[in-house]
Amino acid sequence: MTLLAVQGLTKRFGGLTAVDNVSFEVFEGTIKALIGPNGAGKSTVFNLLTGFERPDTGAVRFEDRDVTATRPRNLVGQGMARTFQNTQLFDEMTARENVMVGAQARQRTSFLVASLHLPPARSEQREAAEAASHLLRLVGIERWADTEAADLPAGIRRLLEIARALATGPKLALLDEPAAGLNATETRALAQTLYRIRDMGTTVLIVEHDMGLVMEVSDEILVLDRGCKIAEGPPRLIQKDPAVIAAYLGGEEVAADV
C-alpha cells in the first residue's frame, strides 16, 4: 500500500532547478533510501516533503491526502516526522527530556491543565517518561538518558534526534543522514535500529551517504543527480545501474565494493 506519493515535484531557486519533475512512491512497511552526489537535490526534496519549502509545481500525497506545502507542525500531527542533517536538540535538557518534548505532540491535555500540573497532565508526563525510556533503549542510548544534550557525543546526538522524532508516533519517519558522525560499530547498531523501527510499524525514508548502510537496510533506493531522478529500484539493481555508477559511485570498481 502506498503511504507517500510524490508527483512531478519541481523546485527552482532563481535560475537553478534544484528538483526537476521528481516522482516516486514510498510503500507502507518499507525502508526507502534517497541517494545522490552532493548538490543532487536530496535535502530540497526532504524540505518539500515536510513543508519547509513550497514546490513550484507538483504534489505530495500522504495516506492519499494532499499535503503539499502543509506546515511542518501540522504534518507531525498527521503522522510524519523528520530529523535534520544538523541536529536540532534542546541542549539544556537531558536526553530523556528531549524525547519527552517529542511526545508532547501526542498529548491530549490542554496547556492550562498541563501548567497547573493537574492529575491528567501528571499521568501524561509519566506516560511520556516511560515512552522516552523505551525509545532511548530502542536506539541504544539508554545509558545517556540523564545526560544533558549539550554534553553528548555527535553520534549519540543524532540517535537522540531519531528517538525524539519517533516519540511523535509517526507513520513515516524521514531521517536525514542518520549515520553521520557514527563510527563503524554505531552504524551497524543503527542498521538494527532501522529494522526495529520498521518492524514496530513505522515506514522509513532516509537520505544517507553511507552506501554500505543504504545497501544493507533499503528495500528500495531512489537516486537523484542534478535534481533529476535517474534510477529507482531494489539495491541490487541500483548497484549495477550504469547511470548510478557514472553519476554517484564513480566507476565500476567502486560500485563492486559497495
N, C-alpha and C positions, 0 to 999 in steps of 0.2 A: 504494500500500500504506500502511495506517495504521501510523504509528510510535508515536504517542501518542494515547490515547483517554481523555477526561475525561468522567465520567458523574455528573451530579447533584451536583456539588461544592457544599457549603454550609459556611460558617464563621461562627460568631457570637462576638462579644466582648461579654459581658453582654447588654444589650438591643439591641445593634447587630448587624444581619446584614450583614457585610462582603461575603460572597459568597453568592448566593442561587440554588441549584439550577442551576449553570452546567455545560453540557455542550458539548464540541467535540472535534474531531479535528485532528491535525497529520499531514499526509501526508509520507512519505519523499521527500527531494529537493526540498523546497519552503522558501520563506521565508514565515512567517506572522507577522503583527503583531497585538498586543493593545493596543487603544487605549481611551481614555475620559477624561472630565474628572477632575480631582483628586478623590480620595475614591471613585472608581468601583469599587475593589477589585482593581486590576491587580497591585499588589505582593503583596497577600494571595494571589491566585491563584498567582503565582510561588512564594511561600513554601510553599504547599500542594503544588505540583508537585514541589518539590525537598526536601521533608522538614523544612523549618524550622518549619512549622506542621502540626498534625493536623486534618483536616476533622471536622466534626461528623457529616456524612453524605456519601455519595458515594464514588467510586473513581477511582483513576488507574492506567491500564494503559500500560506501556511495552514495546514489542515483544511484546504480548499477555501480559505478565506483570503481576500485580497488584503495584504498587509503592507503594500508598497508605501514607503515613507512614513509608516507608523512610528510614533515616538518610541525611543528605546524603552522607557519605563512601562509603556503600555504593552510592548512586546513581551516583557518579562511576565506581566500578568497573564498573557495568553499562552505562555509556555516556552518561550525562547530565552536563553541566557548565553552570555558570551564572556570570554576572558580577553585580555589585551596583550599585545606584544610587549609593552612596557607595563609591568604590574601596577595596579592601582588599588592599594590597600590603605587601611587606616593604621598608620604606623604607631600611633599611641595606644592602640588596642592590642590585646593578646590575639593569638591565632584563633582561639575558641570564640572570642567576641567578634572577630571579623566574620566568621561563618554565621554567627547568630544574626548579624546585620543582614546577611542574605536571606535568612529565614523570615525576616520581618515582612518580606514581600507576600508571604502567605498568611500572615496573622490576621485574625478576624476582629480583634478588639479595636475600638476607636482610640484616637490619640488621647482623649480625656481619660478614658478608663486606664490606659497604659500609664499616663502621667501621675495618676493618683494611686497606682500600684494596687488596684482593686483585685479581688480573687481571680476573675477571668484572665487578667493580664499576668498575674503571678503564675498561673497554670501554663499559659503560653510560653512564658520565659523558661520554665522548667522543661517544657517540650522542646524548645529551641536549643537549650543547652545539651539535652540528650541527643538531638539530631546532629548538632555540631560535633559532639564527641564521636558519633558514628561515622560522619563524613571524614573527619580527620583520620580515623582508622582506615577508612576506605582508600584514601590516597597515601597512606603510610607515613603520616607525620604526627601521630597522636602524642608522641613524646615532646613535641613543641607546643602543646596546647596552651600552656600558661606563659609562653614567651611573647613579649611584645613584637609586633610585626617588624618594627624598625631593626630589631636585633637578629632577624632570621637571615640565613644564607640565601643567596639569589635563587637557587634551585628550589628551596623549601618555600620561598615566597610564591613561586609560580604554582606549586602544588596547592598552596593555601588558596590561591585565587580560583583554582578549579573547584576546590571544596566549597568555597563561598558561592560560586555560580550554581553548583548542584543544590545548595540549600534553598534556592528559589523553587525547587521542584520542577525543573524544565522537562519538556518532552523532547526538545532539541537543544543540545549544548554545542556552541560554536567556540572552539578552542584555538586561539591564535598563538602559534609557536609554543606548544606546551612543553617541548623538550629543551627549549633554550635555557642554557645555564645548568643543565643536568649533566652529571658525569655518566659513564657507561653503565654503572650499577643502577643509578637512579633512573636512567632511560629504560632499562629492562623492567624495572619495577613499574614505571609509567605504562608500559605496554600492557601489563597485567591489570593495572588500574583501569585503562580504557576498556578492556574486555569486561571488567566488573561493572563499569558504568553502563555499557551496552546491555549487559545481562540483567541489570536491575530495571530496564525498560526505558532508558534514555538514549535516543539516537544521537550520534556524534558526527559533527563536521569539523575537520581540523585543517588549519594551514600549518605546514611543517616543512622545514628544510632537511631534517634528519631522514635521509632516504631509507636507511635500514629500518627505522621505526615505521615509516609510511608503508613500506612493502610488507612488513610483518602484520600490521593491525588492520589495514584497509580492506574493506570488501570491494570498494570501487575507488578509482582515482580520476580526478579531473585535472587536466593540465592546461595552463594558460601560458601564452607567450605574447608579449606586447599587447595585452588587453584582449586577445582573441583566444577562444577555445581551440586547441589543436589536437586534443585527444581525450578520450574518456573510456573507461573500462576497468576490468579487474587488473590487479597488479602485474600478473604475468604478461598480459598483452601490452600494458603500458611500458614495461621494462624493455620490450623488444621493438616498440614503435619507432620507426626511423625519424619521424618528426620530433619526438620527445628526445631521442638521443642527440639529435643535432642542436635542438634549442636549449635543452636543460642539462643533460647528463654529460655532454661534451665529447662523446665518441663511444664506439662500441666497447672499448676496453673498460671504460668507467662503468658503462651500463652492465657489463658482465659481473662487475664486482659488487653491484648493489644487492 
